[in-house]
Every structure is written in C-alpha cells, then in structure tokens.
Amino acid sequence: MTDSGAGNRRAGEDAAGKVDKRLDALERLFEEVGGTAYFGEPVTTTEHMLQTAVLADRAGQPAETIAAALLHDVGHLLHGLGEDIAERGVDTDHESLGAAYLDDLFGPAVIEPLRLHVAAKRYLCATDPRYAKRLSEASARSLALQGGPMSPAEASAFAALPHARAAVALRRYDEAAKVPGKALPRFADFRPLLRDCALRHAGNAGCAPAAAPL
Ligand SMILES: [Fe+2]
C-alpha cells in the first residue's frame, strides 16, 4: 500500500472512531435523560423521538430524514430546564440547541430539517387548517411561545428553503408520534443508519437527498 493509501485508511478509521464516540454519547442521552415525560404528552421524549423516526422510515424517507426525525428533539435532552417549561412560558429554542450540538456530526440534510421543525409547525398552522386543528394541547401552547402561525410572507420564504420539504414531512411525523404504549425499536437499532449518514458527511460525499423546497 502507498503512503497516501495508508494515510487515507488511518483518516477513515479516525473519523469512524470519532463518530462512534458521538453516537455513544447520543445513546446515553436517549437512555439516561430521555425517559422523562415529553412536555405534557403521554410518552417520554425518547419514545416520542423513536416514534417519529419509525414514521419517517415507514413513509420511505431517505436515511438523512429518518436521522433528523430520530434526533429532532435532542435539544430537549440538553437544556435541562424541566418538562413543564412551556407551561412556565419559556421557549427553549431546542431546535437551535440540537442543531448546534449535532452540526459537526451530520450534513445539512440531517441538520436543516431538525433546525426547521419548529418553523415547519408555524408554516403548517398558517397553510393547513386541518393540521392546526390536530395540534395537541401542549403543542398549541408552545406554538404561541414560538411566534404563532407564519404570516404569508414568512410562509413563502420558508417554502423556498432547500430543506423545507423534509422539515414539513418531519413535522407531520412529529405531531403523530405521541401514542402511549407502542412497541418500539431501540436507539441502538438506528445506529447503523446514523453512522452511515455521519460517515457520508465526514467523507464529504454529501447528503444529497431531501434538499427540496416545497
Ligand atoms: Fe417533537
């Protein structure tokens, strides 16, 4: 093997080792922090995120959108502000927190739908009256803190964003992923998918799917 071939292999092993450590940390967050109730809903945060990922998977979404669905509320596991936070009138900006935490691990096809999933709720409430009616009580309460439904100008600007389509799809799964007592896969079952997405990003192969405006 040439020096550069050996160097490339070492770099690949280093990247894989770093990804595995980050996934270990995420798995610990899911297992150790995500077991509390999900903000006024009848499921835990971990159950809610697993259900969101299962719905994305069943809908035939690309791996990066499934990863975004699985991780979309990871910011809630990081802020440590307690599950009654919306009732106390505080917007945690958990989507920005989660996106910042994962930004070095995944490419935009994972990060952007996650970052936009609250904006997607505001978009859907402005453009789809049936969606707005189906919001849970807790979700309707947090909508007010998040700025309420978008104005027409905000909705058109949102729809033109490259990852708007994936963000809206994620949001619909998010809203449906609050069913108590469902049998679910474990975080570990998604690790190969997450690892592939992260290594594609590390190798700069890009995460091309799902970059579609509405
Ligand atoms: Fe959610």
Residues whose N, C-alpha, C, O or C-beta is under 5 A from the ligand:
A	BS01	LIG	D73 D174
